[in-house]
Amino acid sequence: MDLFILMQDRALPLLMLAAFLILNVVFLFGIWKRRARFSKTFLVSASSLAFLLMTSSFILIMFTMFFGYNQ
């Protein structure tokens, strides 16, 4: 199977997952850009949540590409 054909067949779920991944990266960047304004507890919890969501989004992208969402 060609990777490009797989991406075309699964465009909508991949687009949503990629947008969610990008939003988490922007959120993480925004938090660390203004880290002087936030407490350490908030920084650690928000960063760990963002990394968890980014990891799960990446895993779901890989699952969607190679195993899931057959038409």
Backbone bond lengths (Angstrom), bond angles and torsions (degrees), N, CA, C in turn:
res aa  C-N    CA-C-N  psi(-1)  N-CA   C-N-CA  omega(-1)  CA-C   N-CA-C  phi
1 M - - - 1.445 - - 1.526 110.11 -
2 D 1.260 114.01 141.07 1.444 119.76 179.22 1.528 109.65 -85.75
3 L 1.304 116.81 137.23 1.461 121.63 -177.62 1.523 111.76 -64.10
4 F 1.308 117.37 -35.28 1.461 120.98 -179.82 1.525 111.19 -66.51
5 I 1.318 117.14 -38.77 1.472 121.21 178.03 1.524 110.06 -66.82
6 L 1.333 116.87 -40.19 1.462 120.40 176.50 1.526 110.80 -61.42
7 M 1.314 117.20 -40.91 1.457 120.32 179.96 1.525 111.32 -67.42
8 Q 1.325 118.09 -36.41 1.453 120.96 178.03 1.522 111.35 -68.29
9 D 1.309 117.39 -38.71 1.463 120.79 -179.84 1.518 112.13 -68.14
10 R 1.304 117.03 -31.12 1.462 122.12 -174.99 1.526 111.55 -114.61
11 A 1.312 117.44 37.01 1.466 121.53 -172.31 1.527 112.97 -65.85
12 L 1.306 118.75 -44.32 1.460 120.41 -175.76 1.525 113.15 -66.21
13 P 1.336 119.99 -49.56 1.472 117.43 177.80 1.523 112.74 -64.75
14 L 1.321 117.20 -36.23 1.468 119.36 178.57 1.520 111.59 -66.72
15 L 1.323 116.64 -37.00 1.453 120.51 178.44 1.522 110.96 -65.40
16 M 1.318 117.40 -43.13 1.464 120.43 179.03 1.524 111.54 -66.21
17 L 1.307 117.29 -42.49 1.463 120.24 179.25 1.529 111.68 -67.91
18 A 1.315 116.99 -38.01 1.469 119.96 177.94 1.526 110.64 -67.87
19 A 1.327 117.36 -38.14 1.469 119.78 176.88 1.521 110.65 -64.82
20 F 1.327 117.45 -39.90 1.460 121.35 177.33 1.527 110.81 -64.31
21 L 1.308 116.95 -39.35 1.459 121.41 177.35 1.522 111.10 -64.21
22 I 1.315 117.11 -44.05 1.465 121.20 179.38 1.529 110.98 -65.73
23 L 1.328 117.53 -39.27 1.464 120.27 177.63 1.525 111.65 -63.22
24 N 1.317 117.27 -37.77 1.459 120.15 176.94 1.523 111.73 -67.17
25 V 1.310 117.21 -38.21 1.468 120.54 177.31 1.527 110.25 -64.74
26 V 1.332 117.19 -42.83 1.467 120.96 178.72 1.527 110.22 -65.16
27 F 1.336 117.24 -40.74 1.459 121.42 177.12 1.517 111.23 -60.83
28 L 1.320 116.52 -46.07 1.461 120.81 179.51 1.527 111.41 -64.22
29 F 1.315 116.46 -41.74 1.464 120.42 178.08 1.526 110.71 -63.85
30 G 1.326 117.19 -41.41 1.457 121.01 179.70 1.515 112.71 -65.43
31 I 1.319 116.27 -38.73 1.460 119.90 177.98 1.520 110.73 -64.31
32 W 1.315 116.22 -47.03 1.471 118.96 -176.72 1.525 112.49 -74.90
33 K 1.321 117.33 -21.11 1.459 119.70 176.25 1.529 110.60 -70.22
34 R 1.340 116.70 -34.41 1.468 121.71 -179.32 1.523 111.53 -113.42
35 R 1.306 117.21 38.62 1.463 120.71 -174.60 1.521 114.18 -67.57
36 A 1.317 118.84 -18.16 1.466 120.55 179.01 1.524 111.25 -69.89
37 R 1.335 117.54 -23.70 1.458 121.36 -177.86 1.525 113.20 -84.54
38 F 1.315 117.99 -16.24 1.461 121.68 -174.67 1.523 111.08 -108.12
39 S 1.325 114.80 157.76 1.465 119.26 177.01 1.525 110.26 -77.61
40 K 1.319 115.46 161.40 1.470 120.40 -179.79 1.521 111.21 -64.14
41 T 1.333 116.62 -37.49 1.460 120.43 -179.52 1.523 110.97 -62.58
42 F 1.335 116.33 -43.94 1.454 120.00 178.26 1.525 111.17 -64.79
43 L 1.319 117.12 -41.93 1.465 120.46 179.52 1.523 111.71 -61.03
44 V 1.326 116.36 -44.14 1.463 119.74 -178.85 1.518 110.90 -67.72
45 S 1.329 116.80 -44.93 1.466 118.94 -178.16 1.527 111.86 -69.07
46 A 1.319 118.06 -42.07 1.464 120.64 179.18 1.529 111.55 -67.86
47 S 1.321 117.17 -39.02 1.465 120.19 178.87 1.524 111.34 -66.88
48 S 1.328 116.40 -42.54 1.464 118.51 179.49 1.517 111.23 -67.18
49 L 1.336 117.55 -37.55 1.457 120.13 176.52 1.523 111.07 -65.38
50 A 1.327 117.04 -41.84 1.464 120.73 179.05 1.526 110.96 -64.64
51 F 1.328 118.05 -41.90 1.466 120.34 177.58 1.524 111.27 -65.68
52 L 1.322 117.13 -38.19 1.459 120.67 177.26 1.528 110.89 -63.92
53 L 1.326 117.00 -44.09 1.460 120.49 179.30 1.525 112.26 -68.39
54 M 1.338 116.88 -36.34 1.465 119.36 177.13 1.523 111.15 -67.13
55 T 1.321 116.31 -40.52 1.465 120.26 178.77 1.517 111.18 -65.61
56 S 1.326 116.48 -44.03 1.466 119.09 179.40 1.521 111.06 -66.50
57 S 1.324 117.55 -36.84 1.462 120.32 177.56 1.525 110.82 -65.05
58 F 1.321 117.31 -41.97 1.466 120.46 178.29 1.524 111.10 -64.66
59 I 1.333 116.93 -40.85 1.469 120.39 178.27 1.521 110.32 -64.93
60 L 1.333 117.59 -40.20 1.467 120.45 178.02 1.529 111.52 -67.21
61 I 1.319 117.56 -33.72 1.470 119.88 175.65 1.525 110.04 -63.97
62 M 1.319 116.54 -45.34 1.467 119.91 178.64 1.532 111.18 -64.46
63 F 1.314 117.59 -40.69 1.463 120.94 178.34 1.522 110.82 -64.11
64 T 1.341 116.46 -42.82 1.464 120.22 179.67 1.515 111.21 -64.93
65 M 1.316 116.29 -38.24 1.467 119.15 -178.75 1.516 112.69 -66.46
66 F 1.323 117.58 -42.32 1.443 118.93 -167.96 1.531 115.12 -110.01
67 F 1.349 118.91 -19.17 1.449 119.03 -176.43 1.529 113.42 -125.64
68 G 1.305 117.29 -45.55 1.444 121.07 -167.87 1.507 114.46 -95.06
69 Y 1.331 113.93 176.37 1.467 124.29 174.66 1.517 112.59 57.13
70 N 1.315 115.70 60.19 1.461 120.00 172.62 1.513 108.56 -88.10
71 Q 1.316 116.19 138.50 1.462 120.08 -177.23 1.492 110.73 -84.95
